[in-house]
Amino acid sequence: MIISSCGKTDYDKKAENFIKSIEKRVKPMEKKASLSYWKAATTGKSKFYSEYEGYTKKLADIYSDKKDFKILKEIRESGKITEPEIKRELDILYLNFLKNQIPKSLRDEIIILETKIEREFSKYRPKVDGKEITTNKIYEILKNSNNSEERKKYWTASKEVGEIVIGDFLKLVKMRNKAARILGFKNFYIMALETSEQTEEDILAIFDEVDNRTKDIFKKLKAEIDIKLSKKFNINPDEIMPWHYDDPYFQEGLSIFEKNTDNLFKGKDIVKIAEEFYKSIGIDLKDIIKRSDFYEKKGKNPHAFEIMIGREGDVRVLMNIEDNSQWMETALHEFGHAAYSKYISRKLPYFLREEAHIFVTEAIAMLFGRLSKNPEWLKKALNLSDERTKELTPLMIKNFLSSQLIFSRWAQVMIRFERELYYNPEQDLNTLWWKLKEKYQLMKKPENRNKPDFAAKIHIVSDPVYYHNYLLGEILASQLNNYIILHFFKKHKIIFVPYYGKKEIGSFLIDKIFRHGARYRWDKLIQLATDEELSPRYYTDMFSLLK
C-alpha cells in the first residue's frame, strides 16, 4: 500500500511554530544589524560600527539560547518531520545555533575584536612619502608605473595595515579556535567548513585536483610573464619582485596580456552600462541602484560589496567606481550578487531566503564579472565595430585565461595558509606565507622581509575560512557558462559568447537558481540546475587554450 502525505502533520506544525518563534526575534535584529553595517560602511562613523556590534551581539544571544537549541535538536532528530522545507529550515537553524553554543563572554569578546579590526580596515589609508593614498591609487601605480622604486613604495604601503591589525588578529584566531574546541571541533577551520555544509576532505580534494591540473601550465605562463616584465622594466627575469606585478598579491591578470581596455570606459557611466546589460537579459536593477552607494568619499569603506537589508527585497551595492575596466568588472560582479538576492522568492520561509551557499552567489557574480574581459560582450555593450572587436579578441582571451590561471594559484595560497593558521597559530606565519607564495605562485620573497603581509589581506582577517569559496565560485561559473553556451547558443568548446540580449539566460538563472534561495543544499541545487555534480573540469579545461 502506498500512502501519500496529505499536508503537514501535527509534528510539522509544532516545528513550524518553533521556527516562527525564532524568526520573530531574529527578523528585526537582522534588519537593524545589516542597516547599521551599511551606514558604517558608507560613512565610516564609529557610532554605526558600535550599533552594528550591539545588534550582532543580540543576534548571537538569540542563537546561543541553550533551551531553544535543546528543543531544536529534539525536533530535528525526531524523524517525524515530513515537510522538506521545514526540514531544511531546521538544518540551517541547527548550524546557526551550533556555532553560537559558546560562553557569552567569549562570544562577545570575539564580536568586539572582529568589529574593532573591521573598523581599522575601513578607516585606514596607506601612506607614501607621508601622504595618504587610496587603494585605487595603489592599483593605478602597480598597473601603469614603469618605475621599480615607485612601485615598491606603493606595494609596501599596501601591506602596512597588516602591522596595525596583527596583534588583535592573532588574539582573534586563538579565540576562534577556543570557541571551536568548546563545541567539539579540532579547530575553527574545521568548524567553519562543517557549519557551512562543507568538509575539509572535499575542499582539499578539489584544490588538489586543480593544483595538479594547473601547476605545469602555470610554470610556463609564469616564465613567460617574467620575461615580458624583465623587458618592460629593463632587468633580468630573476630580478622580478612582487611589486612588478599588476596587483599587491599577484592574484589577477596582467596588462602585458591585454590591450588596455581602460580607454574603452573613460567618461562612460559604468553603472548605466551594467544596468542596461542586466535589463537585456531580463534582470531589473533599477530599485537596487536607487538604494546603492557607488563613488569614493571620505570615511567610506574602500572596497565593494552587496548587502541585503533584512530578507524582504531591500538589496544594495557599495562600490568606489572609477571609469576603468577593473570597476566595470566589479560592477558586473556585485550586481550579480544583487540580482541573486533580489530574485530569491519572498514566498519561501524566512530562513530559506538566502543563497544556497556563499560560493553559489560568488559563482553568479563571477559569471557576470567575466564579461568585462569578453570581447563579444564588449562589442554589444559598447557598440564596438567588427574591426575593433577583432583587434581586441586574441589578447583579451589570453588575458582572461592567464588571469584565471593566476587566480587559481593565488587561491591555493589562501586556502592552505588559512588551514595552517588555524591548525597552528604559534608557528612562524610570516615565513609560512612566503613559502606558500613561492610554492604555488612561484613568487620571490623580498630579501630580509619579515612582516605580517598576510594580515593585510582583509579576507583572512575579517572573512575567515571564506576564500576557498572564490575558487569554488570560479569552478561553478565555468560549469554554468558551459551549460549556457550549450543550451542557449548551441555551441561547444568555446568560452566567449555575448550573453547580451539573451533573456533565456536571465530566466534560467532566476528559475533554476535564484528563486530557490536555500531550499536545497548547494550540491543538490547544482545537480538540479546543471544536470551534474560540481566538477572542476570545465574550469581547468579552459587552460589548454594557453598551450
N, C-alpha and C positions, 0 to 999 in steps of 0.2 A: 504493500500500500504506500502511495506517495502522498505526503501531507504537505501542502503549501502554506506559507505564512500568510495570515490574513491581516497583518498590521502589527503594531507594537504590542509586545507583551507587557504585563504589569512590571516586570523587572526592567524592561526597556524604559518604561515611563519613570521608574524610580531613578535610573541612571540619568535620564534626561533632566529630571528635576534637580538632581545633584549638580549636573553640569551648568544648568541655568543659575544656580546659586553662586557658583564660582564666576560665571560670566558677569553677573550683576555687580560684583566687586571689581573685577578686572577691567571691564569695558571703560568706565570713566577714567580710571587711573592710567590705562594705556594711552588714551587720547591726550590727557594732560601731560604725560611724560614726553610723548612724541612732539607735542606742540612746544613745550619748553625747550626741547633739544633744538627744534627748528629756530626758535628765537635766539637761542645761544649761538648757534652756528652762523646766523645771518647778522648778528650784532657783536658777538664776542663779549657781551656783558656778563659779568660774574653772577649777577642775581639770577639769570636764567639757567646758568650751569648749576647753581645751588638748588633752584626749583627742580631741575631735571634729576639731580641727585636724590632729592627728597621723594619724588614720585617713584623713582627706580627702587628706592628702599621699601616703599609701601607696596609696590608690586611684588617684590621679593618676600615681603611679610605674608602676603596672600598665599603665595606658592610654597611657603615654608610651614604652613599650618599642619601640625602633625596629626590632628584629629581628621582633618579633611583628607590627608594623604592615606590614612588608615582606611577610611571609607572608600576612597578611590581604588585602592589596591583590592579590597574585598569585592567591589563591583566588577572590576576589570578581570579578576581571576576566578570569578564565579562560574564562568562558562554558560551563563544564562542570557547573555546579550545576543539578540538576533539581528538587530538593525546595523548594517555596515557602517553608516555614518556615525552612529553612536559609538561603535567600537573604535573607529578611527579617532574620534574626539577624545575618548578615554586614553588611547595610546599617546596622543600628543600631550594631554594634560599630565599623564604619568611622568613623561620625560621632563616636563617643566617643573613638576613638583620634586622629582628625584634630585635634580641638581641644586635644589634650594634647601634640602634637608640637612643643613649645617647650622652650627650655633649662630644666633643672630649677631653676636658681637663680631665674629669672624666675617660673616656676610657683609655687615655694614662697613667693616674695615676695607674689604675688597672694593665695594662700591665707591667709597670715599677716595681711595687711591686711584681707581680707574678714572673717576671724574677729574681728579687733580691732573693726571697725566694727559687726558683728553684736552683739558684747558691749556696745558703747556704747549701742546702741538698746535692748537688753534691760534693762540696769540703769538707764538714765536715767529720772528722774522730773522732769517740768517743775515750775517753782515759780511761785506767785503770791503777792505780798507776802511773799516769803521763806519760804513754806511749801510743802512738797512736795504735789503733787496727782496724781491718776491720770488716765489717758486717759479713763476713764469719766466723771470729773468734768468734763472739758473738754466732752465731748459733752452732758452734762446741762445745763451752763450755756448752751451755744450753742442748745440746743433750747428751754430754758424761761425764761431770764432776759430781762426787759424793760429792763434797764439797759445802755445802749450802752457806757458806760465799763467796766463789769464784763466785758461780752462781749469788748471789745477786749483787756483784760488776759489773758483765757483764750486767745483766738485767738493773741495774741503769744507766750504761753507754749508753745503747741503747736508753734511754729516754732523754739524755742531749740536743740533738738538739732541742727538744721542747722548752726549755727555751731560746734558741737563737732566734728562729723564732716567738715566741708567740706574741710579740708586733706588729710586721709587719702583722702577720696573722690576729689578731683581727681588725686591721685597714682595712685589705683587706675584711674581712667579712662584715664590715659596708659599705664599698664602693660598694660591690656587691649588698647588699640589697638596697642601694640608687639607683643604676642603675636599679634594678628590679622595684622599685616603680615608677621611671620615665616612665617606659614602661607600667605601669598599672597593674603590678603584686603585690601581697601582700608581697612577699619576694623573694630572689634569689632562694631558694629551689624550690618553685613552678614554677618559671620561667625556671629554668634549666630542670625540668622534661618536661614541656609543649613544650619547644623549642627542645626537643629531642623525641617528639611524644610519651610521656608517661604522665600519670596523677597521682597525689598524691593518689587519691582514689584507683586506680587499684593496685598501688605498695603496699600500706598498706594492701589491701585485700589479696594479695599473701603472704606477710610477716606474716600477722596474721594467715593465714591458715597453713603455715609452722611452725610457733611457736606452734600453738595448737596441731599439729600432731607430734611434736618432743620434747616438754618440759618434758613429763613424762619419755620417754626413755632416754633422756639426763640426767635427775636427777639420774637414775640408773647407767648410764655409768660414770658420774662424781664421784659418790660414789665409784665405782669400781676402777677408776683411782687413787683417793686419797688414798685408802687402799694400792694399789700397790706402790705408791710413798712413802707412810709412811714407808713401809718396806725397800724400796731402800735407803732412807735417815735416817732411824732409828729414826723417830719422830712420833708423834701422827697424825692421819689424820686431826685433826682440826688445826694443825700447818703448813699445806701445804700452801705455799705462791706463788705469781705469778712467782717467779724465779725458782720454782721447775718444771715447765712445759718445754716443748722442744723448745718453741719459745717465744719471748718477749711479745706476745699478747694472747697466748693460742688460736691460730687460726688454728692450723694444727694438724696432727696426733701425736702420741706419740710412742717413741721407745719401750715402755713397751709392746706394742701390735704387735711388728713385730720382725721377725728375722732380725737382722741388715743386710740390703742388700747393705750397702756401699761397703762391701768387694767384691761384685759382679762386681763393676765398677772400682775398684782400678787398675790403669795402663791402663784402657780402654779409647779409643777415643770416648768420648760422642757424639761429632758431627757426627762422622762416623756411629755410631750405629743408630742415629736418621735419618741420610741421607739414609742409606740402608733400614730402615723400610719404610720411606715415598716412596722411589722408588718402594718397593714391592707392594704398593697399587696404583701405577700409578701417584705419585706426585713427580715431579723432583725439587730438591732443589739446584742443582749444582750452578746455577747462583747467587742465594741468598747467599750461603755460601761464594762465592768468594768476595762478597762485604761487608761481615759482620765482626764484631769485637767480639772475644769470650773470651779473657783472661784478668785477672786483671792487671792494671798498674796505676801508679801514676796519679792522677788528673781525672781519668776516672769515669764516673757515676757508682756507686757500685751496681746498680740494674740491671734489664733486661727488654728489650722492643723490639718491632718490629716497623719499620717505613717504610712508602712509601715516596720516594723522588720524589715528583710530582705524576702523575697518569698514567705513561707510562710504568710501569713494573719494575722500579728500587726499589726493596724491600730489606731491610736489617734487621739484628738482632744484638742487643747488648746484651752480657752476660758477666759474670765473672766466667767462668766454673772451677770447681774442679771435680775430678773423684769420685763423690759420687751419691747417689740415688736422693738427692734433685736437683742436677743440671741435672740429667737425666730427671726428671720430667719437669724442667724449659725449657730444650732444646726442648722436645716434645711439650710443651705448646707454646713457642714462634714461633717455626716452623709451628705450626697450624695456628697462626695469619698470618704468612708469606705466607703460602700456599693459604689462603683465598685471601689475597691481590694480589698475583701473578696471580691467575686464574680469577679475575674479567675481564670480556670481555672488550677489548680495543675498541670494536665496539660500546659500549654504549656511549651515550653523556657524555661529560666531567663530569658534576656534578652528574652523576649516577655511576661514577667509585669509589665507596666507599662501605663499608659494609652496609647491610640493617639496622643494628643498632649495636652499640658498644657491646651490650650483645650477639648478634648473633656471632660475631667473638670471643668473650670470650667463648661462648659455644663450638666452634670448637677447640679452644686452650685447653679447659678443657677436652674435649672428648679424645684428644690425650695425654694430660698430665697425665691422669688417668692410662694410660697403664704402667707407671713405677711401679705401685702398682698391676699390673695384672700378676699373676704367669704364665698364659697361654701365655701372650705376652713375658715375660722374657724367658720362655723356648725356644721360637722361636728366639728371638733377640740375646740371649747369648748362644744358643745351650746347654741348661741345660739338665741334664739327667732326666728321669722319676722320679727317686728316689729323686733327689734334688727338683724337682718341687712339688712333693707330700709333701715333708717336709716343703716347704715354704707356701703352699696354705692356711692352716687354719688361721695362724697368719696374713698373708697378706690380707685375706678377712676381718678379724677383724680390721686390721689397716686401710684399705680403708674405711670401713663403719664408724668406730669411727672418722676418720679424717674428713669425710664429715659431720658427725653429729656435731662435734666440730666446724667446719667452719660455719655451718648454724646458730649456736648460736652466734658466733662472728659477723657474718653479721648483725644479729638483733641489736647488739650494735651499729655498724657503721651507719646503716640507721637511727636509732632512735636518735642517738646523732646528726647527721648532721641536721636532721629535727629540733630538738630543738635548735641547734646552730643558725640557720638562723631565726627561729621564735623569739628567744630572746637571742641575743648575750651578753646581760648585766648580765645574771644570773651567778651563781657560776658554771662554766663549769667543773672545776676540780672535784667538788662533783657530778655533773651530770654524768660525765664519769664513776666514780666508782659505782654509783647507778645502772647504766645500766649494767655494768660488773657483779655486784652482782646479778642482777635480771635474766639476760639471760645466763650468763656463770657460775653462782654460784661461782664467784671468790671473794676471800677475799682481801679487801683493806689493804695494809701495814699500820701499825699503824703510825699516825701523818704525813702521806704523803699528801702533798698539792702542787703538781707540775702539770704543764700542759702536762701530759703524752699523751693526745690526739693529741697534736701538733707535737709529734714525728712521728706520722703516716703520711707518705708523701701523701697518697691518700686524706686525709681530707684537707690538706693544698694546694696541687698542682693540685689535680683532683677532684674538688668539685662536690658533688651530682653525683658521679660515682659508688661508691662502691656497691650499690644495684644491679648493673648490673652483678657483680660477682656471686651473688646467682641466679639471673635470668639465668645466663650462665650455672650454675650447673644444674638448673632445665631443661633447654633446652638440655644440654648434655645428661642427663638421658633419655629424650624423644627420642633423636636421637639414643642413644645406644639401646634403646628398639626396634626402627624401624629397625636398622641394624641387630640385633640378630634375629628378627622375619623374616625379608625378605631375608637375605643373609646366615643365619645359620639354619633357620627353627626351632628355639628353643624358649622356653617360660620360663619366670620367672627365668632367670639366669642373672648375672651381668657381668660375665667374659667370653669373647671369645678372641681368639688370635689376630684377625684383620690381622695379618701378612700374606702377600701374596694375600690378597683378593682385587683384582683390582676393584671389583664391589663397594667397599666402596669408593675408590677414585673417581670413575665415578659418583656415587650417589651424593657425596658432591660437586663435580665440576659442574655437570649438574643441580642439584636441588637448590643449594645454591650459590656457589662461583661466577659463571659466571654472575648471575643476578645482582650483585652489589646492588645498591639501587633502582633498577627498581620497586620493590614492597616495600610497608611498611612492617615492621618486622612481624606484625601479619598475613598479607596476605601470606608472604613468608613461614612462619612456617606451615600455613594451607596447602599450595601447596606442601611443601616438605614432611610433615609427615601425611597428611590427617586428621589432627585435630588441634584444637587450643592449645596454650601453656597451659600446665597443670602441677601442682606440684606433681601429684600423683606418677609418675614414680620415682621421686626423694625421696619422703617421704616413699613410699612403701619399698624401699631398707632396711630401718632401722628395719623393722620387723625381719630381719635376725639376729639382735643383741639380740633379746629376748631369 
